[in-house]
Amino acid sequence: MSLRVWQRPRLLQDWHEEQEDRKVAWTELFYDLVFVSVIGRLGDEYKTVQDGSSLTSPMEMGTYVVLFLGIYYVWVQSLLFATRFHVEDLFSNVYHALLMACVVVIGVNMDDPLGSKGMSIGIAFAAAKLLFCLAYLRVWIYVKRIRVFVTVTVALLLVEGGLWLGSAFITSPTAKLCVQAGSSLVSFCHPFVFSCLPRKARVPLHITHFSERIGCVIIITMGESAFGVTQSIVGATNALGDMAFYFSSVLFLLTLLIFKIFYFDADPAGEENHALRTSLARGITWSNIHPLLAMAVSLFGTGVSLIVHYSPSTNMTNTSYWQSAEGMAVESAQGIVFGCAAAIYICLATIQLMHNHTEISEDYCLLPKRGEVLRLGRRKYGGAAIRIIAACTCIPFAVSPFTHVLPYLSAIILGGIAIIALAADYLLVFIVERKARHYLPPKFFKRGRANSDRREVNTSTEAERVLEGQQDEDELGGLLNSGGMEVDEELLQAEQARLRRARVLSRVQGSAGEGTPLLR
């Protein structure tokens, strides 16, 4: 075990430095597991039916939103620190352990967040903000270049922690919820505050690492939603054996899968076209849209599990069922599911619009610029339009939820919208590629594969010189001897034979025309 007790923190990347490959630390992945468990606990508490009334009132919805955003911003703060200053030492492990303990305390007290357990939740959130301040204080001591940035960050974290700590001692549920919402609002405004700092005072992000971690949390929330659906099927004892419920569950899971395809399809091919790279406004919009997307995905899964769990087919025609707490929960959940689906489509469209899809990639740098820009522009705006149309289709069902409607009908409508949107997206790709052939040369569509083959070519500098006619293999021994080096005859002969084979292979492939190697 090579773990250090104390390692001096440093800025992992500055503005003038190229981005190096970053691997996700195991500690970060373990922290993700704690995060998803708390999100799952929040969803379970939301869909619990107690005292004859479901937890779907406006106040309870507000509680869910505030707590979800609070947990999400705790996760994001740990990500922002890790992508800029992460070190592997004993202090870092203790810091993550205490942070996980705070998150666990929040999850344990989810059953009464505005009542008797509200004090524990407020203190846990305040303790998490204090841990972030201590971690940034450590960086402030060693890295002078980012002291202005760290000072502003710590000030914002202290404001957030103070609001959470103050909410712990407020007895009124409405006032407590408003103060907690104020803390999440401060977290939401972080990017806007940092954008006011001069460029020299700001600290860049490792775009690849940051976007991968954000994508990871979206996948986590989608997985938690899928898990909630499967668990609801097991818990709905009256629905077991009813094929309609299994059919509904499959359609809901298929909708989640299509959301996943749309999300990762919206990301550009490389970091050069990422929203965080193109402009400050696009980067801020991209960052702030993700908590809304994650919350919509999580709430979508919660609503689906409510529909699947509390709607046994034997009671569908019974009027008394729809007047009960379970029946009202199902009707409310149908509106929640369609509303969240509309929000997800809008977030996906916004994310796609923020990326710069009209930049010409390196593989097509020798091709006509106008044709490539038109092709990628149509793909970008056309895909966003498809997502917005799908959102507009879901909104009427969210505003006017179904009444006394079988749950699998809502699953059919929602799944049908998702499938049609996916088919339209693939059809758009096909049409755009066909239209591109009218103004682009045929080699355009082979260029990407040819350039990928170029990157796979692995040969030595001496081999390149031989293939270019700049040096013959017989000169290799003289070159080495002239440098005063002792030459192993067997190694020299083997190297000369290898170069001869490479030259013969080049001539054979060169006569094939299109398959000519790139070192000709």
FENMOCOR-V537156 format. One record per backbone hydrogen bond with DSSP energy under -1.0 kcal/mol. CO is the residue of the C=O (numbers start at 1). NH is the residue of the N-H. E is the energy in kcal/mol with one decimal. If there is no record, write none. Layout:
co	nh	e
CO	NH	E
CO	NH	E
This chain:
co	nh	e
4	90	-2.3
5	91	-1.0
14	17	-1.3
25	29	-1.6
26	30	-2.3
27	31	-2.1
28	32	-1.6
29	33	-1.2
30	34	-1.4
31	35	-2.3
32	36	-2.7
33	37	-1.8
34	38	-1.7
35	39	-2.1
36	40	-2.4
37	41	-2.0
38	42	-2.3
39	43	-2.2
40	44	-2.3
41	45	-2.1
42	46	-1.8
43	47	-1.9
50	53	-2.1
53	50	-1.4
54	56	-1.9
57	61	-2.6
58	62	-2.3
59	63	-2.1
60	64	-2.3
61	65	-2.3
62	66	-2.5
63	67	-2.5
64	68	-2.5
65	69	-2.5
66	70	-2.3
67	71	-2.5
68	72	-2.8
69	73	-2.5
70	74	-1.4
71	75	-1.9
72	76	-2.6
73	77	-2.2
74	78	-1.7
75	79	-1.8
76	80	-2.9
77	81	-1.9
78	82	-2.1
79	83	-2.7
81	85	-3.0
82	86	-1.4
84	12	-2.7
89	93	-1.9
90	94	-2.4
91	95	-2.5
92	96	-2.3
93	97	-2.3
94	98	-2.5
95	99	-2.0
96	100	-2.7
97	101	-2.0
98	102	-2.0
99	103	-2.0
100	104	-2.6
101	105	-2.3
102	106	-1.9
103	107	-2.2
104	108	-2.4
105	109	-1.4
107	110	-1.2
112	115	-1.1
112	117	-1.3
115	118	-1.2
117	121	-1.8
118	122	-2.4
119	123	-2.4
120	124	-2.2
121	125	-2.4
122	126	-2.2
123	127	-2.4
124	128	-2.0
125	129	-2.1
126	130	-2.0
127	131	-2.1
128	132	-1.8
129	133	-1.9
130	134	-2.2
131	135	-2.2
132	136	-2.5
133	137	-2.2
134	138	-1.7
135	139	-1.4
136	140	-2.5
137	141	-1.5
138	142	-1.1
139	143	-2.8
144	147	-1.5
146	150	-2.6
147	151	-2.4
148	152	-2.1
149	153	-2.3
150	154	-2.9
151	155	-2.0
152	156	-2.2
153	157	-2.4
154	158	-2.4
155	159	-1.8
156	160	-2.3
157	161	-2.9
158	162	-2.4
159	163	-2.0
160	164	-2.3
161	165	-2.7
162	166	-2.4
163	167	-2.1
164	168	-1.0
166	169	-1.2
167	170	-1.1
172	176	-2.6
173	177	-2.4
174	178	-2.0
175	179	-2.2
176	180	-2.2
177	181	-2.3
178	182	-1.8
179	183	-1.5
180	184	-1.7
181	185	-2.0
182	186	-1.9
183	187	-1.9
184	188	-2.2
185	189	-1.4
187	190	-1.2
189	193	-2.1
190	194	-2.4
191	195	-1.7
193	196	-1.1
194	197	-1.2
198	201	-1.1
198	202	-1.2
205	207	-1.1
206	210	-3.0
207	211	-2.8
208	212	-2.1
209	213	-2.0
210	214	-2.2
211	215	-2.5
212	216	-1.7
213	217	-1.7
214	218	-1.6
215	219	-2.2
216	220	-2.3
217	221	-2.2
218	222	-2.2
219	223	-2.7
220	224	-2.5
221	225	-2.0
222	226	-2.4
223	227	-2.5
224	228	-2.1
225	229	-1.8
226	230	-2.1
227	231	-2.4
228	232	-1.8
229	233	-1.7
230	234	-1.6
231	235	-2.1
232	236	-1.7
235	237	-1.8
236	239	-1.1
239	242	-2.2
242	246	-1.3
243	247	-2.6
244	248	-2.1
245	249	-2.5
246	250	-2.3
247	251	-2.0
248	252	-2.3
249	253	-2.5
250	254	-2.4
251	255	-2.1
252	256	-1.9
253	257	-2.1
254	258	-2.2
255	259	-2.1
256	260	-2.1
257	261	-2.1
258	262	-2.6
259	263	-2.3
260	264	-2.1
261	265	-1.8
262	266	-1.2
271	274	-1.1
273	356	-2.6
274	277	-1.3
274	278	-1.7
275	279	-1.3
279	283	-2.0
280	284	-2.4
281	285	-2.3
282	286	-2.7
283	287	-2.3
284	288	-2.5
285	289	-1.4
289	293	-2.0
290	294	-3.1
291	295	-2.2
292	296	-2.3
293	297	-2.4
294	298	-2.3
295	299	-2.7
296	300	-2.1
297	301	-2.0
298	302	-1.8
299	303	-2.5
300	304	-2.4
301	305	-2.3
302	306	-1.8
303	307	-2.1
304	308	-2.6
305	309	-2.4
306	310	-2.4
312	315	-1.6
313	316	-1.0
315	318	-1.4
318	322	-1.1
319	323	-1.1
321	324	-1.3
324	328	-2.2
325	329	-2.0
326	330	-2.1
327	331	-2.1
328	332	-2.4
329	333	-2.4
330	334	-2.0
331	335	-1.4
332	336	-2.1
333	337	-2.9
334	338	-2.0
335	339	-2.2
336	340	-2.7
337	341	-2.3
338	342	-2.2
339	343	-2.1
340	344	-2.6
341	345	-2.3
342	346	-2.1
343	347	-2.4
344	348	-2.6
345	349	-2.3
346	350	-2.3
347	351	-2.5
348	352	-2.0
349	353	-2.0
350	354	-1.6
351	355	-1.2
355	357	-1.3
362	365	-1.3
364	367	-1.6
368	372	-1.5
369	373	-2.5
370	374	-2.4
371	375	-2.1
372	376	-2.5
373	377	-2.6
374	378	-2.4
375	379	-1.8
376	380	-2.3
377	381	-2.5
378	382	-2.0
379	383	-1.7
380	384	-2.0
381	385	-2.1
382	386	-1.9
383	387	-1.7
384	388	-2.2
385	389	-2.4
386	390	-2.0
387	391	-2.1
388	392	-2.5
389	393	-1.7
390	394	-1.4
391	395	-1.7
394	398	-1.4
395	399	-2.5
396	400	-2.1
406	409	-1.2
407	411	-1.7
408	412	-2.1
409	413	-2.3
410	414	-2.6
411	415	-2.9
412	416	-2.5
413	417	-2.2
414	418	-2.0
415	419	-2.6
416	420	-2.5
417	421	-2.2
418	422	-2.3
419	423	-2.7
420	424	-2.6
421	425	-2.0
422	426	-2.2
423	427	-2.3
424	428	-2.1
425	429	-1.8
426	430	-2.0
427	431	-2.6
428	432	-2.7
429	433	-2.2
430	434	-2.0
431	435	-2.5
432	436	-1.9
435	438	-1.4
436	439	-1.1
441	444	-1.9
442	445	-1.2
443	446	-1.3
443	447	-1.2
446	450	-2.2
447	451	-2.7
448	452	-1.8
449	453	-1.9
450	454	-1.8
451	455	-1.7
454	457	-1.1
460	464	-1.7
461	465	-1.9
462	466	-2.0
463	467	-2.4
464	468	-1.8
465	470	-2.2
465	471	-1.2
466	469	-1.4
472	475	-1.4
475	479	-2.3
476	480	-2.0
477	481	-2.6
478	482	-2.4
480	485	-1.8
481	484	-1.9
488	492	-2.5
489	493	-2.5
490	494	-2.2
491	495	-2.3
492	496	-2.4
493	497	-2.4
494	498	-2.1
495	499	-2.1
496	500	-2.1
497	501	-2.2
498	502	-2.0
499	503	-2.1
500	504	-2.4
501	505	-2.5
502	506	-1.9
503	507	-2.0
504	508	-2.4
505	509	-2.4
506	510	-2.1
507	511	-1.4
509	512	-1.3
510	513	-1.1
512	514	-1.2
513	516	-1.4
517	520	-1.1
